[in-house]
Amino acid sequence: MRHFGHVAPAVRERLFFREPCVFGADSPAHVLSAALGATLYSPATRPRLADDIIKQVARGVVSMVLCLEDSIDDSEVVGAEENLVRQFADLEARGAELPLLFIRVREPGQVVDLVRRLGSAVRLLSGFVLPKFTEERGAPFMEAVFQAEKACGRRLFAMPVLESPELLHLETRRETLRGIARTVDKYRERVLALRLGVTDFCSAYGLRRPPDMTAYDVQIVGAVIADVVNVLGRADGTGFTITGPVWEYFRLQERMFKPQLRRSPFLEGRAEELRTALIEHDLDGLLREIELDRANGLLGKTCIHPSHVAPVHALSVVSHEEFSDAQDILRPERDGGGVMRSAYTNKMNEVKPHRAWAERTLLRAEVFGVAREDVGFVELLAAGVVE
């Protein structure tokens, strides 16, 4: 699979200076963690789940979470597990191209049990999402993933969700973060990414951000994100990929909006008009939050609606200017440090302070591609939206 793989090759060639790389479930972990992109959640109770998954591949989705936790009622868990086993068998029989598939479980015991029940179809599974992760709760989950991996004989990843009250509350946050750090470091090879459960953070204080505000505008939430990145997102080799929080709103009327995006492959002279249309269709808050995610060290995003996927991926593509700066900073002859004017002559690039940023940027460029000089977000979004 690849990002923008659902786009015609000729269109990709016009959009990208360097196209996104091809990757798969067996790719190196550092590639997969950067490539998760817009991870689309779906309740495991959906009766046509296999059809839904295949449909989302055609819309550019490369990672999905099939949820047995908060998205379904407590009384539905047994039926949802049975449905998952049936749907995985259906997917295996079809042999269709699939995204990276993860199951969000409730309890550690479900991990080994589901791997056993999936049988040969477990080869379609990339791992598990682990809710309300703390050191106390997380260790049994991680051990269960380790045991399940041994039982099925294939690599399985874990994606812990950081969403517990202990992490939110100021008096317990520091020790909770230390405990999480100890746990994920112990199982580092199997932790693909850390996910933020901002909805649970808001719930603890009876809050819900409106569509014109980002998670960072809710200061109590922004403070937690900052502390999580501070402890768990460092660029010194000890950190992990941390994904952006879910965007809850999807009032975008896709059928009305798609024709506006599809009038021209490059939308010549219409960029400002379409940016206005994006704002009017309630995407402005989402776009600002994606930009703030990246500015705060997060990569990828939890999504609950397909209309969010294309914006997340369009804003993840590396601009030609970013790519140029990153390459200049990482040239071998610059190893000793120094400062130079950027090729775009609009900033100074300092080799040592900007090296970690440049390395991360080139990894993002590998998985999401590099846009041509004259290609921006609107053109990438237009290409990514599927009728």
N, C-alpha and C positions, 0 to 999 in steps of 0.2 A: 504494500500500500504506500501511498504518498499523499501529502497535502496537495490539494488542488488536482488530485488524480482523476476526479470526476469531470474536470474541464478538458475540452478538446486540446490535443497536443499543439495545434497551430495557435490557439489562443494563449496557451501557456508560454509558447515561444515569444509571443509579442509582449507578454506581461513581465517576463522574468529575465534579468541579467544572468542569474544562475537559478536553475529550477530546483525545487525541493527534492531531496534525496528519496530513494526507495528504502523502506524499512519494513520489518515484520516482527512477529511475536518473539522471534529468536535473536533479534538485534541486540547489541550491547545495551546494558541498563541505562547508561548515561544518554544514549540516543533516544531510547523510549521515554525516559522521564521528560526530556525536552520536547518530544513530539506529541505528547498527550493532547495538547490543544484544548478544544472545547469538549470536555468529557460530558456526554449526554446521559442523564439519569432516566431510568424507566422503571416503573413498578413491575415486580416480577409476576404480578397477577395477570398481566395482559394476555388474553387468550390467543392472540395472533402475534406473539412476541417475536417469533422467528421471522415472520414477514416484516415486522417493524424494523428489526435489526438490518435486514438486507436492504430495505428501503433507505435507511439512514446512510448506508455506505454510498449510495448513489447521490446523496446530498453532501458528501464530503466529510462525514463523521469518521474519525479514526479511533475513537475510544468511547466505550459505553459502560455504565454501571447498572446492573440489574438488581433492584433494591428489594431486600427482605426486611428492611428496618422501618424508618419513620414514614415512608410513603404508603405503607399498607397497614390495615387494622390488625390488632393483635390476633383476632380470630381468623385471619386469612393466612397466617404463616404456613401452616401445614399444606394447605392447598397451593400456595405460591411455590413451595419447595417442589411439590409434585409437578407443577407446571414447568418449572425450570428444567427438570430432568427430561420432560417430554420435548420441550422446545430445543434443548441442546441436541437431543437425538435427531430431531427434524433438521436442524442446521447441519449436523454431520452428514446426514443422508443426501442433502442437497449439494454439498461441496462448493457452495458459493463463497465469494470473497467476503471476509468478515472484518470488523474492527477489532481492536483489542477489547476483550470482554472481561469484566470484573463483576463479582457478586458481593453486594454489601450485606453482611450477615449481622445477626443480633448477638449471638453467643459463640464462644470458641468451639463448642461441640458441633455446631453446624458446619464448620470448615471441613473437618475430616469426613463427616457423614456425607456431605454433598459430593466431595471428590469420589467417595466410594460409589455413590448412587449414579453419578454421571457415567461411570464405566469408561469406554473408549472415547466418548465425546469430551472427556476432560482435556483432550489435546486442544480444544477450542478455547479453553479458559486460560487467561493470563494471570489471574490472581484474585485477591479479596480486598474489599474496603472494610476497615475496622472502625466501628463507631466509638465516640466518646472515649478516646484513647488517653489513658494516663499510664503511669508506671504500673500501678496495681492492676488495672484492667488490661493493659496492653501486653504485658508479659505472657499471660495465658493465650491471648490471641496469636501472638507471634510464634509461640511454641506450637500451636495448632497448625499454623501455616507450614512450619518446618516439618511437622509430622506428616501432613498431607502431601507435601512435596516428595518426601521419601516413599510414601505409599504409592503414588502414581508414577514416580520416576521421571518427572519433568519439572522444569523451573516454574515456580509460582511466586508472584510478587505480592507484597502487602502495601496498601495505601492507608495509613492511619488517618482518622479524622480528628482534628483538634477542636473540640467543641464542648468540653466539660465545664461545669460551674467552677471547679477548682482552678481552672486556667483563667477564667474570667475574673474571679474575685481577687482583689489586690493582695489580700493577706496570705493567700495560698499560691499565687501565680509563680513566684520565683522558684519555690521548691517543686511545684508541679512541672515546670519547664525543665528543671534539672533532672527530674525523674524520667520525663519523656526522652530527654537527650540520652540518658544512660541506656534506656531500653532500645531506642532505634539504632544507637551506635553498636549495640551488641549484635543486632541482626542487620547491619548496614547493607550487606549484599542483597537482601531481599526487600528492602524498603525502596520502592520505586519513587514515591513522592509523598509529601504530607499535604493533606487537604484541610481547609479551614471551614468550620461549621458556623458561619456568622449568624445564620437564622437562630440557632440555639443560644448564641451570645445575646442577641436582641431579646429573645424570649425570657431570659432570666431577669430582665428589667422591664418587661411589658412593652418593649419597643418594636417598631416596624418602620424601616426607612421608606419614605415616599419615593416615587419614581424619578423625581428631580434631584435626589440626593444619592451619593455613593456611600459605600460602607465606611469610607474614610471621613465623611462628614459627621457620622455618629461617633463622637469622640471616644466614648468608652470602648467601642469596637476598634477604632483606629489605633488606640493605645495597645490593645492586645495583639493586633497584627504586627505592630512595630516590635513588640517584645518577642514574638515568635520568630520573626526574621532575625532579630538581634542574636538570639541563642541558637536557632536551628538553620538559618539561611546564610551562614558566613561563606565567603569565597576563598577560604584558606584550606579547603580540602575536608573540613569537618562538617560542612553544611549539606543540606538536602534541597531538592527542588520542592518549592512550596507553591501550591496552586491557588488561584484567585477564588474568592467566595462566589456563591451563587447569586445570579440576578433573578429576582422573583417575578418581574413584570413581562408580559408578552402580549400587549394590546396591539402590536403591529399587525395591520391587515395585509398579510403577505400577498394576496391576489391583486390588491390594488397597487401595491408597491412594486411588485416584480416588473410589470410592464414599463414603469419609469426607468428601471435599471437596465432593461433589455433593448432600449431603442437604438443603442449604438455600442459596438464593442469597446470603444474608447471614450464615448460620451463627450465628444469634443465640444468645448464651450458650455457645458452643462454642469460642471462640477459644483459650482456654488448653488445652483438650483437644486441639485440632488442632496447636497449637504443640508439645505433647508428642509427638504423633504424628510431626511433622516430624523431631524429634530422634531418635526411635526408628527412623526409616527412613533414618538416615545422611545427612540433609540439614543437620544442624547445622553441620558444618564448612564446607560450601559457603556457607551463609547468612552465617556469620561472615566468610568470605573476601570475599564480595561487599561486605559493609559496610566491611571494611578497604580493599578496592579504592577505594571512593568516598572514604573518609576520607583516602587517600593520593594522591588526584588522578587516579585511573584511571576510565575510563568504558567500559562494555561488557565482554565477556568471551569468551575462546575456549572453545568447548564441543565435547565429543566424544560427547555422548549427548543425545537429545531431552528426557530428563527434567530436564535442567538449564536448559532455555530458560525455562520459566514462572517459576521462582524469580528468575532474573536480571532478567527484565522486570518482575516484581511489585516487586522492590526498587529498580528504576530510576524508578518513578513518583514524582513529586514530591508530598510530603505537603502538605496544605492549610496547615499551619503554616510549612513552608519557603517556600511560594509567597507567603504573607502577608508574611513577613520580607523576601523578595527585592523584592517590589513596594514596600514601605515604603522600603527603602534606595535604590531607584532612582527615587524620585519627583523630578521636575525641581526642585522647591523645596528638595531636599536636596543639590543640587550643591555647595554650599559646605561640606558636611561636617556634623559634629555627631553627637550621640548621642541616641537615644530609646528608650523602653521598647517592647518588641514588643507587637503587638496581642494576643498570647496571655499577656502580662504575666508571662513567665517568663524573660526574658533582656533584655540591652541590645544594641541594634543600632548599631554604629558605622559611619557612612556610608562614610568613606574606606577603612578597612581591610577592610570587608566587601563593597565594590563588586564586585570581581572574582568573588567567590563568588556574589553575587546575579546577575551576568550569566550565569555558567555555569548557575546553577539555573534561570533563565528559559529558557535554550536547552533544557535537559533537560525542562522543563515543556512546551515546544512539541512535542517529539517523543514523549515518553512520557506526557504528560498530567498533570493535577493531581487527586489523589483528593479526594473529598468529606470533610468534617470527620470524619464517623463511620466512614470506610472505612479499613481498615489492610491490612497485608501479606497476612494470611490470606485476606481476601475477594478481593483482587486475584489471589492465587495460585489460589484456587478457580475464578475466572472464566477464568484462562488455561489451566488443565489441560483437555485435550481427550480424550474417550474414544477 
